């Protein structure tokens, strides 16, 4: 069993949301920067499921990871323009190899939210 107190002290209380951000990380970048498909959240999640060999037929794609989508919007990693995902002002920061994710926290309550700290 994982020591929850140690996880919160060392990683942060929002580790579960950040783990979900890691899962969607590659798919979001691919769909926004390289895909010929329209950059929508539905296409990001479809790509993520295909990438991880998950059964795409067992979920409602539109609602899946909606909290993560909201967090990404709150911390300005993504924005929407005419129904398509576009890069937000913190896109490069989010994908930077030189910076960790301590610049933001996520609220793990129902609906979730993201807050920029620095």
Protein Blocks (a to p, Z undefined) as FASTA:
>chain_A
ZZfklmmmmnopklmmmmmmmmmmmmmmmmmmmpmbdcdfklmmmmmmmmnopafklpcf
klgoklmmmmmmmnomacceehiacddfklmmmmpckbccklbccdfbehiacddfZZ
